[in-house]
Amino acid sequence: MLWFYILILIFTFLLNKLTIKYGFKGIEYYRKISKTNVEIGEEFKITMIVENRKPLPVTFLKVTEHFPDSFQYKFKANPIQTSGYLYHDTNMFLMPYQRIKRTYTMMGRERGVHILRNASLSVGDFLGSNTEYREIEYLQELVVLPKSLNIAESLVAYGDYNGDISVKRWIIDDPLMTIGIREYTGREPQKYIHWNSSLRYGKLMVKNFDFTTDNNVMLILNIESSKPFWADINKESIEESISLSRGVIEEFEKEKVPYGFATNSQINGFNYGESLIYPGIGTTHLDYILETLGRVSYNIHYSFEELIEKQMRKNEKHTTYIVITPKVLSSYIEPVKRLNKMANRLVLISLDCENLDLLDDSIIKYVREKE
């Protein structure tokens, strides 16, 4: 019986030595994410897979994964959190040629590109007296899309431009496609006044025209909120501008009007940081722009004035330009006026009323509805 215990001790001692010496040999770690783009608060799954590809067991393996602190576990109440990251620890015993999978459900709480960092592996022996560490380089990214703001509920007209807020009103009507009559607002040409209906209703009425797919729209998103831009980065206003951009784009997709997108933001991971998407339509086009909005950063590629000049130099024949900006700085006035002269129609959406009264009345202007 004594020899049996001695053999057990010798075996344990040898196994400890072999575990430390060959612990990482044949160990493979990889990770899968169920989705690459998610909505804020949408659930997604992360699956960690560890394989032991050798004939020796691994008596103790600890895997520590690093996730952005903007992620939230669905079932884990108090995760370890420090230095801007969540740390997820998994302990396991691996038999020879065994593969272990661990899946957990998470949610993204903030828009943006979120990086899943490296994983740390540590191998220990039976007695816990020796531990070896190894860092696994494993970078992945997940894009959390911006929330969408309903433009009819989020915007109010600035000045004397009244009526329902609808993207249909922002594009040029086709005078060959009359679909009814509506009240005269003062913006319509007098030749479109329907006199018989005006006499019947006791007020001026005009012909209401439909639009055709020949129209196309270019949405310009400005994320500059101060001069210089880094002096006062208003993240809340920028995020609302991004959400309004999504709301506008989804409306044009619903109405089947081709739409494009341009911004002066440095786009994380796209097109060397610069973004210009020509007008198109369809699910693929929409998804690409939504991902671009998810990747918008708070750093600018160039100023708003340069963005407008670039658009004007391209001399593209867009029916309508839509500018969405946190505010209208004084230096924006002249570039916006020049764009308005070139465009068939210009719509400007600002989160702030500053300097809007300095812009021409022919520009359709909206501000954010105060909650």
ChimeraX attribute file (.defattr): number of C-alpha atoms within 10 A of each C-alpha:
attribute: neighborCount
match mode: 1-to-1
recipient: residues
	/A:1	6
	/A:2	7
	/A:3	8
	/A:4	9
	/A:5	10
	/A:6	11
	/A:7	12
	/A:8	12
	/A:9	12
	/A:10	12
	/A:11	12
	/A:12	15
	/A:13	15
	/A:14	11
	/A:15	18
	/A:16	22
	/A:17	15
	/A:18	15
	/A:19	24
	/A:20	19
	/A:21	12
	/A:22	16
	/A:23	25
	/A:24	20
	/A:25	14
	/A:26	15
	/A:27	18
	/A:28	13
	/A:29	17
	/A:30	13
	/A:31	18
	/A:32	12
	/A:33	15
	/A:34	12
	/A:35	12
	/A:36	12
	/A:37	18
	/A:38	20
	/A:39	19
	/A:40	17
	/A:41	15
	/A:42	12
	/A:43	16
	/A:44	19
	/A:45	16
	/A:46	15
	/A:47	14
	/A:48	18
	/A:49	15
	/A:50	19
	/A:51	18
	/A:52	22
	/A:53	18
	/A:54	17
	/A:55	11
	/A:56	18
	/A:57	19
	/A:58	28
	/A:59	20
	/A:60	20
	/A:61	23
	/A:62	16
	/A:63	21
	/A:64	18
	/A:65	21
	/A:66	20
	/A:67	20
	/A:68	17
	/A:69	19
	/A:70	15
	/A:71	16
	/A:72	20
	/A:73	17
	/A:74	13
	/A:75	9
	/A:76	10
	/A:77	8
	/A:78	8
	/A:79	13
	/A:80	11
	/A:81	14
	/A:82	9
	/A:83	7
	/A:84	11
	/A:85	17
	/A:86	21
	/A:87	17
	/A:88	14
	/A:89	15
	/A:90	12
	/A:91	13
	/A:92	14
	/A:93	12
	/A:94	20
	/A:95	17
	/A:96	14
	/A:97	14
	/A:98	15
	/A:99	15
	/A:100	14
	/A:101	11
	/A:102	11
	/A:103	13
	/A:104	13
	/A:105	15
	/A:106	18
	/A:107	19
	/A:108	24
	/A:109	15
	/A:110	19
	/A:111	22
	/A:112	22
	/A:113	20
	/A:114	19
	/A:115	14
	/A:116	19
	/A:117	17
	/A:118	16
	/A:119	22
	/A:120	17
	/A:121	21
	/A:122	17
	/A:123	24
	/A:124	20
	/A:125	22
	/A:126	15
	/A:127	11
	/A:128	11
	/A:129	8
	/A:130	13
	/A:131	14
	/A:132	15
	/A:133	13
	/A:134	12
	/A:135	12
	/A:136	16
	/A:137	10
	/A:138	15
	/A:139	12
	/A:140	14
	/A:141	14
	/A:142	18
	/A:143	25
	/A:144	26
	/A:145	26
	/A:146	27
	/A:147	20
	/A:148	17
	/A:149	19
	/A:150	15
	/A:151	21
	/A:152	14
	/A:153	10
	/A:154	17
	/A:155	20
	/A:156	20
	/A:157	17
	/A:158	18
	/A:159	12
	/A:160	11
	/A:161	17
	/A:162	11
	/A:163	11
	/A:164	11
	/A:165	16
	/A:166	13
	/A:167	16
	/A:168	15
	/A:169	13
	/A:170	17
	/A:171	23
	/A:172	18
	/A:173	17
	/A:174	14
	/A:175	13
	/A:176	10
	/A:177	13
	/A:178	13
	/A:179	12
	/A:180	10
	/A:181	16
	/A:182	16
	/A:183	17
	/A:184	19
	/A:185	13
	/A:186	11
	/A:187	8
	/A:188	12
	/A:189	9
	/A:190	11
	/A:191	9
	/A:192	15
	/A:193	19
	/A:194	18
	/A:195	15
	/A:196	11
	/A:197	17
	/A:198	17
	/A:199	11
	/A:200	10
	/A:201	11
	/A:202	9
	/A:203	11
	/A:204	19
	/A:205	21
	/A:206	22
	/A:207	21
	/A:208	20
	/A:209	18
	/A:210	17
	/A:211	19
	/A:212	15
	/A:213	9
	/A:214	11
	/A:215	18
	/A:216	23
	/A:217	25
	/A:218	25
	/A:219	22
	/A:220	23
	/A:221	26
	/A:222	27
	/A:223	30
	/A:224	27
	/A:225	22
	/A:226	15
	/A:227	12
	/A:228	10
	/A:229	16
	/A:230	13
	/A:231	9
	/A:232	11
	/A:233	17
	/A:234	16
	/A:235	14
	/A:236	10
	/A:237	20
	/A:238	24
	/A:239	20
	/A:240	21
	/A:241	25
	/A:242	28
	/A:243	23
	/A:244	26
	/A:245	29
	/A:246	23
	/A:247	19
	/A:248	23
	/A:249	25
	/A:250	18
	/A:251	17
	/A:252	19
	/A:253	17
	/A:254	11
	/A:255	13
	/A:256	16
	/A:257	23
	/A:258	21
	/A:259	27
	/A:260	21
	/A:261	22
	/A:262	20
	/A:263	27
	/A:264	27
	/A:265	25
	/A:266	21
	/A:267	23
	/A:268	19
	/A:269	13
	/A:270	13
	/A:271	10
	/A:272	10
	/A:273	17
	/A:274	18
	/A:275	20
	/A:276	16
	/A:277	16
	/A:278	15
	/A:279	16
	/A:280	18
	/A:281	16
	/A:282	13
	/A:283	9
	/A:284	10
	/A:285	17
	/A:286	19
	/A:287	13
	/A:288	12
	/A:289	21
	/A:290	23
	/A:291	20
	/A:292	24
	/A:293	28
	/A:294	27
	/A:295	25
	/A:296	31
	/A:297	21
	/A:298	20
	/A:299	17
	/A:300	20
	/A:301	18
	/A:302	16
	/A:303	19
	/A:304	26
	/A:305	16
	/A:306	13
	/A:307	19
	/A:308	21
	/A:309	15
	/A:310	11
	/A:311	16
	/A:312	16
	/A:313	8
	/A:314	8
	/A:315	10
	/A:316	11
	/A:317	14
	/A:318	20
	/A:319	18
	/A:320	21
	/A:321	26
	/A:322	21
	/A:323	22
	/A:324	27
	/A:325	27
	/A:326	27
	/A:327	24
	/A:328	26
	/A:329	17
	/A:330	11
	/A:331	11
	/A:332	16
	/A:333	16
	/A:334	13
	/A:335	16
	/A:336	22
	/A:337	17
	/A:338	13
	/A:339	17
	/A:340	19
	/A:341	12
	/A:342	15
	/A:343	17
	/A:344	14
	/A:345	20
	/A:346	24
	/A:347	19
	/A:348	21
	/A:349	27
	/A:350	22
	/A:351	21
	/A:352	17
	/A:353	16
	/A:354	13
	/A:355	13
	/A:356	23
	/A:357	11
	/A:358	12
	/A:359	18
	/A:360	13
	/A:361	12
	/A:362	14
	/A:363	17
	/A:364	21
	/A:365	25
	/A:366	24
	/A:367	22
	/A:368	22
	/A:369	14
	/A:370	8
	/A:371	4
